[in-house]
């Protein structure tokens, strides 16, 4: 929620939903590392819808991150071996 139009507040419905979830003990914990299972399933379904039923995508193929920095680190860790050099163009 760090980007958007600063002159326009979020809808009251959204603010109320965030407040309710944020004050619930059931949602005040860490999730599993790859991300919320129901969201990963929904993304897999959307990818099959967009790319067709032949798209071999399952929730196990999807990892959700809290921002792009975590995604970059996870991608590099998956692709690079110990001792490899990785070039990061400016701005990184």
C-alpha positions as CSV (number, residue, x, y, z in Angstrom):
1,X,0.0,0.0,0.0
2,X,3.0,2.3,-0.4
3,X,2.1,3.4,-3.9
4,X,-0.9,5.1,-5.3
5,X,-2.5,8.5,-5.5
6,X,-1.8,10.3,-2.2
7,X,-4.6,12.8,-2.6
8,X,-7.3,10.1,-2.8
9,X,-7.8,8.0,0.4
10,X,-8.6,4.3,0.1
11,X,-12.2,3.3,0.2
12,X,-13.7,3.1,3.7
13,X,-14.7,-0.6,3.0
14,X,-11.0,-1.4,2.5
15,X,-9.9,0.5,5.6
16,X,-12.5,-1.2,7.7
17,X,-11.5,-4.7,6.4
18,X,-7.8,-4.0,7.1
19,X,-8.6,-2.8,10.6
20,X,-10.7,-5.9,11.3
21,X,-8.1,-8.4,10.0
22,X,-5.3,-6.4,11.7
23,X,-6.9,-6.7,15.1
24,X,-7.8,-10.4,14.8
25,X,-5.5,-12.8,16.7
26,X,-6.0,-15.4,13.9
27,X,-4.3,-13.1,11.4
28,X,-1.5,-11.8,13.6
29,X,1.1,-14.4,12.8
30,X,3.6,-15.4,10.1
31,X,2.4,-17.3,7.1
32,X,4.3,-20.1,5.5
33,X,7.3,-19.0,3.5
34,X,6.0,-19.6,0.0
35,X,2.9,-17.5,0.7
36,X,-0.8,-17.9,1.5
37,X,-1.9,-21.2,0.0
38,X,-5.3,-19.9,-1.1
39,X,-3.7,-17.0,-2.9
40,X,-1.2,-19.3,-4.6
41,X,-4.0,-21.5,-5.8
42,X,-5.9,-18.5,-7.2
43,X,-2.8,-17.3,-9.0
44,X,-2.3,-20.8,-10.5
45,X,-5.9,-20.8,-11.7
46,X,-5.5,-17.3,-13.2
47,X,-2.4,-18.4,-15.1
48,X,-4.2,-21.4,-16.5
49,X,-7.1,-19.1,-17.5
50,X,-4.7,-16.6,-19.2
51,X,-2.3,-19.1,-20.8
52,X,-4.7,-22.0,-21.4
53,X,-5.3,-25.4,-19.8
54,X,-2.0,-26.7,-21.2
55,X,-0.2,-24.3,-18.8
56,X,1.4,-26.7,-16.3
57,X,1.2,-24.4,-13.3
58,X,0.4,-25.5,-9.8
59,X,0.4,-23.7,-6.4
60,X,3.6,-25.4,-5.7
61,X,5.2,-23.5,-8.6
62,X,4.3,-20.2,-7.1
63,X,6.0,-18.3,-4.3
64,X,4.7,-15.0,-3.0
65,X,7.1,-12.4,-1.6
66,X,6.7,-9.3,0.5
67,X,8.1,-6.9,-2.0
68,X,10.5,-7.1,-4.9
69,X,13.7,-7.2,-2.8
70,X,12.7,-10.6,-1.4
71,X,11.8,-11.8,-4.9
72,X,15.2,-10.7,-6.3
73,X,17.1,-12.5,-3.5
74,X,15.0,-15.6,-3.9
75,X,15.5,-15.6,-7.7
76,X,19.3,-15.2,-7.4
77,X,19.5,-17.9,-4.7
78,X,17.6,-20.2,-7.0
79,X,19.7,-19.5,-10.1
80,X,23.2,-18.8,-8.8
81,X,25.6,-21.3,-7.3
82,X,28.0,-20.5,-4.4
83,X,30.9,-18.5,-5.8
84,X,29.0,-17.2,-8.8
85,X,29.1,-13.5,-9.5
86,X,25.8,-11.6,-10.1
87,X,25.8,-8.3,-11.8
88,X,23.1,-5.8,-10.6
89,X,22.7,-2.9,-12.9
90,X,22.2,0.6,-11.4
91,X,19.7,1.5,-10.0
92,X,19.4,-1.8,-8.2
